Amino acid sequence: MSIQEQLHTWCDRPALLARLLRDRRGVAVLEFVVIAPVLLLLLFGMCLFGIAIDEYFQLTAAAQAGAQTLALTRGATDPYSTTVAAIEAAAGTLTTASIGTTMTVGGASCGSGSCSVSSAGQVAQVTLTYPCDLTLMGFDFGGTTCTLTSISAAAVQ
């Protein structure tokens, strides 16, 4: 076949298009290239969601430890600090500075230096909040804000 015939064969656009449409080589690679980013986004999204669930479990354990400690500190000089220390000890891998803490005893707010756990039977409640980040590659799986909240209560002993 001469060079002119070869050029004519390659330059014949309808025939070239028909030949390309019949050729099935590389179709699997093309399908993978189209689907892979979606699958990776779903995979990493599931990993982020799993991390958020783990953080929620740790936050719940810390709230339970805090409520139990607060309920058992009747007559203590500073039950607030004791409870905060118990929460931080039970927080696991959470960043303790990011944990928001609200405590009530018998419906009254409890803060540093103003916490009175004096009579048995009152309800000691601990509410903890923790920020979570569900953003991956610019896509936010959690909406505009993601805050984990856990509430635990125990009867004062």
Wavefront OBJ file of the C-alpha trace (Angstrom):
o trace
v 0.000 0.000 0.000
v 1.430 3.337 -0.984
v 1.715 6.384 1.240
v -1.047 8.096 -0.705
v -3.388 5.169 -0.138
v -2.544 5.131 3.573
v -3.214 8.877 3.873
v -6.464 8.458 1.992
v -7.473 5.664 4.383
v -6.668 7.729 7.487
v -8.186 10.913 6.133
v -11.459 9.296 5.171
v -13.428 10.655 8.121
v -16.682 8.694 7.829
v -14.753 5.442 7.590
v -12.525 6.462 10.491
v -15.554 7.325 12.616
v -17.206 4.022 11.788
v -14.008 2.164 12.661
v -13.753 3.983 16.017
v -17.378 3.225 16.855
v -16.801 -0.487 16.205
v -13.589 -0.593 18.249
v -14.321 -1.708 21.834
v -10.780 -1.597 23.198
v -10.425 0.655 26.252
v -14.143 0.803 27.088
v -13.577 -0.661 30.576
v -10.916 1.934 31.335
v -13.212 4.728 30.205
v -16.046 3.409 32.382
v -13.681 3.195 35.354
v -12.498 6.777 34.824
v -16.124 7.962 34.854
v -17.206 5.935 37.917
v -14.048 6.047 40.103
v -14.433 9.627 41.424
v -18.013 8.946 42.507
v -17.029 5.712 44.226
v -14.077 7.361 45.984
v -16.291 10.225 47.172
v -18.756 7.709 48.620
v -15.968 5.690 50.239
v -14.362 8.699 51.913
v -17.807 10.013 52.890
v -18.497 6.728 54.689
v -15.140 7.018 56.464
v -15.971 10.568 57.619
v -19.383 9.437 58.817
v -17.735 6.576 60.730
v -15.371 9.053 62.411
v -18.352 11.239 63.372
v -20.156 8.235 64.885
v -17.029 7.324 66.859
v -16.790 10.900 68.146
v -20.470 10.750 69.147
v -19.886 7.522 71.102
v -16.927 9.107 72.903
v -18.992 12.229 73.646
v -21.820 10.075 75.028
v -19.396 8.156 77.260
v -17.981 11.450 78.541
v -21.494 12.790 79.249
v -22.384 9.617 81.152
v -19.179 9.821 83.191
v -19.876 13.504 83.911
v -23.461 12.902 85.011
v -22.415 10.026 87.238
v -19.603 12.062 88.807
v -21.858 15.083 89.334
v -24.500 12.887 90.957
v -21.953 11.391 93.355
v -20.349 14.683 94.491
v -22.989 15.667 97.041
v -21.305 17.736 99.722
v -18.081 18.191 97.762
v -16.424 21.609 97.819
v -16.141 21.974 94.022
v -18.320 19.435 92.178
v -18.053 21.411 88.904
v -14.274 20.992 88.605
v -14.491 17.332 89.614
v -17.127 16.731 86.935
v -15.156 18.578 84.233
v -12.086 16.485 85.096
v -14.170 13.289 84.785
v -15.536 14.444 81.411
v -12.046 15.207 80.108
v -10.755 11.844 81.328
v -13.589 9.986 79.586
v -13.406 12.022 76.365
v -10.970 9.639 74.701
v -9.470 11.161 71.554
v -11.770 14.196 71.488
v -10.181 17.636 71.742
v -11.232 18.610 75.258
v -10.985 22.346 74.553
v -13.705 21.953 71.899
v -16.209 20.242 74.196
v -19.042 22.540 75.276
v -20.317 21.688 78.759
v -23.612 22.587 80.433
v -24.559 21.183 83.844
v -27.734 21.441 85.880
v -28.639 20.078 89.288
v -32.322 19.984 90.137
v -33.026 22.302 87.186
v -30.602 24.995 88.414
v -27.614 25.847 86.260
v -24.286 24.686 87.596
v -21.043 26.532 86.877
v -17.593 27.001 88.280
v -17.915 28.040 91.915
v -21.733 28.103 91.814
v -22.603 24.445 91.806
v -24.636 23.134 94.711
v -25.252 19.409 94.941
v -26.871 19.259 98.347
v -29.883 16.951 98.477
v -30.356 13.372 97.372
v -32.915 12.642 94.671
v -32.231 15.724 92.564
v -31.467 15.142 88.904
v -27.920 15.969 87.842
v -27.814 16.541 84.085
v -24.771 17.019 81.854
v -25.099 18.271 78.264
v -22.040 18.117 76.020
v -21.581 19.509 72.514
v -18.732 18.875 70.102
v -18.140 20.236 66.587
v -17.707 17.767 63.763
v -16.382 18.309 60.259
v -17.916 16.291 57.440
v -16.290 18.175 54.558
v -14.378 16.207 51.938
v -12.867 17.674 48.771
v -15.126 20.719 49.013
v -18.287 18.621 49.411
v -20.005 18.994 52.779
v -21.776 15.803 53.848
v -23.159 17.408 57.016
v -24.824 20.573 55.743
v -23.768 24.016 56.927
v -22.981 23.046 60.525
v -22.395 19.783 62.283
v -22.570 19.703 66.060
v -22.752 16.509 68.081
v -24.831 16.740 71.257
v -25.138 14.261 74.101
v -27.268 14.595 77.233
v -26.964 12.332 80.252
v -28.686 12.490 83.639
v -28.356 10.710 86.970
v -30.037 10.991 90.361
v -27.960 12.623 93.112
v -27.015 10.040 95.732
l 1 2 3 4 5 6 7 8 9 10 11 12 13 14 15 16 17 18 19 20 21 22 23 24 25 26 27 28 29 30 31 32 33 34 35 36 37 38 39 40 41 42 43 44 45 46 47 48 49 50 51 52 53 54 55 56 57 58 59 60 61 62 63 64 65 66 67 68 69 70 71 72 73 74 75 76 77 78 79 80 81 82 83 84 85 86 87 88 89 90 91 92 93 94 95 96 97 98 99 100 101 102 103 104 105 106 107 108 109 110 111 112 113 114 115 116 117 118 119 120 121 122 123 124 125 126 127 128 129 130 131 132 133 134 135 136 137 138 139 140 141 142 143 144 145 146 147 148 149 150 151 152 153 154 155 156 157
